[in-house]
Amino acid sequence: MHWSEISANPNLPEVLRLRASLLRKARRQPVENRIAYLCEMAKNKNVLDVGVVNHIAESAEDPDWLHGRLLAVASRCFGVDIAAEGIRKLLEKGYNVALCDITSEQGENITDRFDLIICGELIEHLGNPSRLFDAARRLLVPGGSLVLTTPNPFYLGRIFRHLFNASCENVDHVTMLFASGVAELADRAGLELKSYRGIYPEPVTKKRKLFLPVKWMVQATTNNEAACESIVYECIRV
């Protein structure tokens, strides 16, 4: 049931309880490794990787480049991006990629349908994120999944940085999404939020390792996602 079937008032207590119930059912335990989790989802599937360039083509040299890891496990993986120079270099290296903005009319040129669309750390860069959900509805097979990873606005590290005027957000980020908002965007596009879970920051630096006790304390005493730098959302085409 969509909340509008109850009332046109999105602040009505019954409406809020309906959304809260959906989010409780969709919430899952956090994961430690974003790329490993996405690769597990991509096994033996026909995958569309949106934002394949990852800002610069040189990302392809990184052993943890998401597209490279997806290629190793998916039955097929096609990548798109709006970064023209990056796409040119990847094409020269033989990758199956295209210069395409799937949120525009260009996306209608893609005739394939996919089991899985992965948008890793991408949606926060989009001026109109609802178009990504609309594109996913068009490009997914029935029952296919749109999987988003995006920064968590309620991550304690992010909150503390803002409190002390030490924010260091990517300057190309224009929006921060939260679980209820993703559920609403999915509903509007004919998708359904199936699950969401946090992604813990990897303790790869000495500085981050110092904060491991804080992470454990947060896990034990409060909402687990408060210790998670990003969130992964899985939305199903219904």
N, C-alpha and C positions, 0 to 999 in steps of 0.2 A: 504494500500500500504506500502510495506517495502521500506526503504530509498534506498536500493541497486537497486531498479527498476528505480530510477532517475539517479544515478551515482555511480561509484565505489569510489568516493572521499567523505569520511565522513565529510569533512569540507566545502563542497560546501554550499553556502548560502541557496539554495533551500532545501537541505537535512536538514540543521539545522532548517529551518522554519517548515518543516514537523514534526520533533521531538518536537519542541516547541509547535506546535498545539496539538499534542497528549497529552503532559503533561498538557496543559491548560485544556483540556477536562477531564483529569483524576483527577485533583486536587480537593480535598474536604476540608471542614472546619475541623480543629483539634478537637480532643476529649480529655476529661479530664481523663478518666480511661481506661487504656489498657485492663485489664482483663474483665471488664464489656462489652467493645466493642466486644472483641473476643467471649465472651459467647453469645452475641446477634446474632452474625453470625452463631454460632454453633447450635442454637435451632433446634431440631428435625432432625438433619442431622447425617449422618454416617461420623465420624471424625477420622482422623489420627493425633495424637499429636506427633510431632517429637521433641526429646529432653525432654522427659517426666520427667526424673530424676531431671532436674534443678540443675545440679552439684552434689548435695548430696541427698540421700534418705530421710534424715530428713526433707526435704522441704515438704514432704507429711503431716507433722504435722501442717503446716501453713494453716489457713483457707483461705488464698488467693493463695494457690497452684493452678496453672493454670489447671492442669489435673483434680484435684478434682472439680473445678468449672465447667469444661467442662462436666464431668460425670453427673452433676446435670441437664444439659439442652439438651445434645445431645441424639439422639435416640440410638446411639452406639458410643463408643469412645475407640479406640485402641491406645496404646502408645508404642513408640520405643525409644531406646537410645543405645549409645555405652558404657555407664558406667556399667560395669558388676556387680559390687557389689551393686550399686543402684537398678538395675533391679532385682537382686536376692532378695533383701529385699522387693521390691514392690510385687513380685510374692508370697512371703511368706505371705503377707498381703491380697492376693486374687485379686490384680489388674490385668486387662487384658493388659499385657505388654509383650514385647519381646526384647531380646538383638539383635539389628540389626542396621546396617549402611545402610540406604536406598540408599546412594550414591554409594555403591559398589555392587558387584555381589550378596551379601546377600539380597539386596532389591528385587531381582527377585523371592525370596521364598515367598514373600507376594502376594497372589493370589487375595485378595479382591480389590475392587475398591471403592474409597471414594468420597463423595460429597465435602468434605472440608479437606485440609491438613493445619494444623497450625504449624508454626515454630516460636515460641516465643523467641526472643533474641538469635537466634541460628546461623544464616548464617554468622555473623561476626567472628565465630570461625572456619569456614571451609577454608581449603587451596585451594579448587577448588569449588567455589560456583555454577558454571554452572552445576555441577552434581546434585545439589539439584533440579534445574529446570527440568533437564532431567528425574529425578526420579518422579517428580510430574506429568509430562506428561504421564508417564507410569501408575501411580497409581490412577489418577483422572478419574471419569466418564466424558463423554463429557459435557461441560458446568460447570464442577466442578472448585473449586477455590483453589489456593495456596495462603495462607495468611502469610506474613512475618512481624514480627516487628523487628526492628534493630536500633542501635544508629544512630542519625542524625549527620553527620560530620559537618554540618553548624550550629549546636546549639550554640548560643552565649556563654553560660556558658563553653562549651567545647573549643571554640576558645580562650576565655579569659584565661583559664587555660594553654593552650599551649603557648600563648603569654608571660605569666609570669613564664614559666617553672614549672608549678604546675600540670602537667598532671597526672591524676590518672586513666588511662584506665585499664580495666581488662587485665591482662598479657596474657590471652589466646586469646585475640582478634587479628586477623591477617588482617582484611580488613574492610573498611568503604564504604558502598554503598550509591548511590545517585539516584534520580528518573530516570534520563536518562539512567544510567547504568542498573538499574533494568528492564527498558523497553527493553533494548537491550538483556539482558540475557533471558528475557521471549520470545522475538521474535525468538531467536536462538533455543529455545527448543519447539517451536510450541505452546507457550502460548501468552497471550496478557495482558498487564498492563491495568486493568480496572479502578483502583482508587488508590490514595495514600493520606494520611492525617497525620498530625503531632499528637503527643501525648504529652500534656503538663506535665511537672514534677508535681507530687502531692505535695502540700505544707504541708508535714507531719511533718516537723521539724521547730523549731523556726527560724533557719538560712534561710530555704527556704521561710518562710513566709515573711521575711524581703525583699525578692526579688520580691514579688508580684507586687509592683508598676513598677518595671522594665519590668516584663512580660506584664503588661497592656500597657506600653509605646511602647514596641516592636510590640504588636498586632495592635496598632493604627497607627504606623508610618512605618512599614516595612513588609517584608515577614513573614507571621504568623509562618512558620516552624522555623524561627530563635529563637523562644521562646520555641521550642519543643525538648525535650531530645531524643525522639525516633520517628520513622516514621513507619506507618503500610501500607504495600503494598498488594493489592489484584490483583492477576493474574489469568485469566480465561483460561481453556483449550479450545482452539478453534477447 
